[in-house]
């Protein structure tokens, strides 16, 4: 079987690795590795899908993932990428979020016959004796080196609490603990975790004299520069109770042309040769590849039945047949879209609401949709990214549709 490292590299998962040749050799045999998720919400979102897909690739190649849900580190909050201290959650909220994430991740990873394991780092972190921890672990950390990392350097001007300063030590200790108890030799994560993961590799080397590895994935942004998994209307949740499978499908089918090939490689299991064939075209011809992307990702996350239902509804609304053919239309000049048009004004212009106040109330009540995705703020601005094949589909409630045709 092909080495999983080669698969991940070809498909665009590898951003940084501590020892590429050493890790590749280690992956010639089954290994145990781990990834951590912060229990700050009751659902993961599309931005987490990259790591989930990587875990699935690893498991398909015979490797054993350990998923750490941070019941211990979640009591502090990772300062990485934050300009201010995270809001600390109550232990009860952390516990509830952890249970929800366990159920969600079980849809993607097989835990049968010991093929994977899910652990709570609170089981070993919350009982640590502070003085003993400082003597055993803290002695191996240089404050000067920690302050030189991007995570802490970026926070010094705004202020960094001593609570958060401990985070890197605890994450490194997680790696050491799993190395000792589970023979875990690799930690994977987003590229913003590079410093934290390397700290664990270094701690294992200093304490045990043995080698461990770090592998970081790219932090994806869309062609527009938006953070992957986030939109103007909110996060693209994986939980169908927070975002319907149809809305999830619409997020992917509206992928920018420049992102289609990259996203097909990362977020589907289609062969790379097939992906290259699908994406060798340009313009409107690329819509087939976008539909394939949306269908494949929705199938992975929500199942084939939901994916087929979402695809059929989308084809009816946007494909020139069914409901899509019958809806009233309003032309809007391209220049207005490029300048940024208020969604409140657009609902008024099309006659879906009688006034701006009515449009705001509709949005606040959760009844306004753009391209199948719920509008969550009356301050939402329509941009060129919302235009799908020259159209924008508005919806009032469950059944009132209106098609905006962008001209010029």
LINBELLIN-V293202 format. One record per pair of residues at least 24 apart in sequence whose ideal C-beta (glycine too) atoms are under 7 Angstrom apart, sorted by the first residue. I is the first residue (numbers start at 0). J is the second residue. D is the distance in whole Angstrom. If there is no record, write none. Layout:
# LINBELLIN-V293202
i/j/d
I/J/D
I/J/D
This chain:
# LINBELLIN-V293202
i/j/d
0/60/6
2/26/6
2/27/6
3/56/6
3/57/6
3/60/4
3/62/7
6/56/6
7/53/6
7/56/6
9/271/6
10/264/4
10/265/6
10/271/7
11/261/6
11/264/5
11/265/6
12/53/5
12/216/5
12/265/7
13/214/7
14/190/5
14/215/5
14/216/6
14/217/4
15/190/6
15/193/6
15/215/4
16/213/7
16/214/5
17/197/6
17/200/6
17/212/5
17/213/4
18/212/6
21/210/7
21/212/7
22/185/7
22/212/4
22/214/7
25/184/6
25/212/7
29/61/5
29/62/6
29/63/7
30/62/5
30/184/6
30/185/6
31/63/5
31/65/6
31/181/5
31/182/6
31/183/5
31/184/7
32/57/7
32/62/6
32/64/6
32/183/6
32/185/4
32/186/7
32/187/6
33/64/7
33/65/4
33/67/6
33/177/6
33/183/5
33/186/6
34/64/7
34/66/6
34/187/5
34/188/6
35/67/4
35/69/6
35/188/7
36/66/7
36/68/6
36/69/7
36/100/6
37/69/5
37/73/6
37/77/6
38/68/6
38/69/6
38/70/7
38/73/5
38/93/5
38/96/4
38/97/5
38/100/6
39/73/7
39/88/7
39/96/7
40/96/6
41/95/7
41/96/5
41/99/4
42/99/7
42/103/6
42/236/5
42/237/6
42/238/4
42/241/6
43/100/7
43/103/6
43/237/5
44/228/4
44/234/4
44/235/5
44/236/5
44/237/6
45/227/6
45/228/4
45/235/4
45/250/7
46/226/7
46/227/5
46/228/3
46/229/7
48/266/6
49/216/6
49/219/6
49/265/6
50/187/7
50/188/7
50/216/6
51/107/5
52/265/6
52/266/6
53/187/6
53/216/6
54/108/6
55/107/6
58/108/6
58/109/7
58/114/6
58/115/7
63/114/6
63/115/6
64/108/6
64/115/5
65/116/5
65/118/6
65/177/6
65/181/6
65/183/6
66/104/6
66/108/7
66/115/7
66/117/5
67/118/6
67/120/5
67/173/6
68/97/5
68/100/6
68/101/7
68/117/7
68/119/6
69/120/6
70/97/6
70/119/4
70/120/6
70/121/3
71/120/4
71/121/4
71/124/3
71/125/5
71/169/7
72/120/6
72/124/7
72/166/7
72/169/5
72/170/6
75/162/6
75/163/6
75/165/7
75/166/5
75/169/7
76/163/7
77/166/6
78/150/6
78/154/6
78/159/7
78/163/4
78/166/6
79/150/5
79/191/5
79/192/7
79/195/7
80/191/5
82/157/6
83/157/6
84/160/6
84/163/6
103/237/6
103/238/7
120/173/5
123/176/6
124/169/6
136/168/6
136/172/5
136/202/7
137/168/6
139/202/6
139/205/5
139/206/7
140/168/6
148/194/4
149/194/7
150/194/6
167/195/5
167/198/5
170/195/5
170/199/6
171/198/4
171/199/4
171/202/4
174/199/3
174/202/7
174/203/6
174/211/7
175/199/7
175/202/5
175/203/5
175/206/6
178/203/5
178/211/6
184/211/5
184/212/6
185/211/7
185/212/5
185/214/6
186/213/6
187/214/5
187/216/7
188/215/6
189/215/7
189/216/6
189/218/5
190/215/4
190/216/6
190/217/6
190/218/5
191/218/6
221/255/6
221/258/6
222/255/4
222/257/4
222/258/5
223/255/7
223/384/6
231/379/5
232/372/5
232/373/6
232/374/6
232/375/5
232/379/6
233/375/5
237/300/6
239/301/6
244/297/6
244/301/4
244/305/4
244/309/5
245/309/5
245/312/6
245/371/6
246/371/5
246/372/5
246/373/7
247/297/6
247/300/7
247/301/7
248/293/5
248/297/5
248/306/7
248/309/4
248/310/7
248/313/6
249/313/7
249/370/5
249/371/4
249/372/6
250/372/7
251/292/5
251/293/4
251/296/5
251/297/7
252/289/5
252/290/6
252/293/4
252/313/6
253/370/6
253/387/6
254/289/6
254/292/6
256/285/5
259/285/6
259/288/5
259/289/6
259/292/6
262/292/6
263/288/7
263/292/5
266/296/5
267/292/7
267/295/4
267/296/7
269/295/7
283/388/7
286/388/7
316/392/6
317/387/6
317/388/7
317/390/7
317/392/7
322/400/6
326/400/4
326/401/6
326/402/5
327/401/6
328/402/5
328/404/5
329/401/7
329/403/6
330/404/5
330/406/5
331/403/5
331/405/6
331/406/7
332/406/6
332/407/5
333/405/5
333/406/6
333/407/4
334/407/6
336/381/6
336/382/7
336/383/6
336/386/6
336/405/6
337/383/6
339/380/5
339/382/6
340/380/7
340/381/4
341/380/6
342/369/6
342/374/6
342/379/4
342/380/7
342/381/6
343/377/5
345/381/6
345/393/7
345/403/7
346/393/7
349/393/6
349/401/5
349/403/7
351/393/6
351/395/5
351/399/6
351/401/5
361/395/7
366/395/6
366/396/5
367/395/7
368/393/7
368/394/4
369/393/6
